[in-house]
Amino acid sequence: MPAEFFFKDRSSLLAQLQQDLCAQLESTLAHSARASLFLSGGSTPVPLYKNLASLPLPWQRLHVALVDERWVPLDSAASNERMLRETLLVDAAATVQFTGMKNALSLTGNEDAEAVDRCNALYAGLPHPYSAALLGMGPDGHTASLFPHAKGLAHALRVQEHCAAIHAIESAVTGQYTQRMTMTPWSLLQCERLFLLFTGDDKRAVYENAKTIADPVALPTAVFLQQTTAPVDVYWCP
């Protein structure tokens, strides 16, 4: 079962998460020359990324990569890569090596396999060990871009490859951005530790359900909460 850290407010949550994430990176680098860190998009971790960017971490020994990406141009406001470049890959962290997912191929069906192959080739070259991944969770129970009942989800949940294409069902959560690339559970579970961050009472209820639900296609976060391969630390506040 995951380790749960519940807070009264967001500032306390982010302060503790920053401390714990940095401790995990330091632990990995104590026994490895290099390590990979995987980060998610969304607005909730933005303050964390801005704070991390100013810290004197051994950035030259870290490699940052995306957990998932909306298949949009890199100059789009919806791009996770753009968000990370503007919030984390600055200041002290400006020289950290970074791997994004977006390439020039489309995710309309015909080019899915080639686009995924390009991402898999990039991610296969990332340094081991994988130290940590920061995951989020939506009110629909998705994490990374593993959306409930999405086209490509069943494949992503079982395949032993780093990346998978997802065609989500359009909803209030996805908006118009239904074409996604995501790391797979097989890849993410190679991390030494997973950090799951979410806020709000509505998501807390979804989280509690995901801890026991038998169908991960309905609540994909369940894949990570019900496994014993990689430790999961959960950070929540109202």
Secondary structure, DSSP 4 states (H G I P E B T S, - for coil): --EEEE-SSHHHHHHHHHHHHHHHHHHHHTT-S-EEEEE--SSTTHHHHHHHHTS---GGGEEEEESEEESS-TTSTT-HHHHHHHHTSSGGGTTSEEE----SS--SSTTHHHHHHHHHHHHHTSPSSEEEEEEE--TTS-BTTB-TT-BTHHHHHH--SSEEEEEPPP-TTTTT--EEEEE-HHHHTTEEEEEEEEESHHHHHHHHHHTT-S-TTT-TTHHHHT-SSS-EEEEEE-
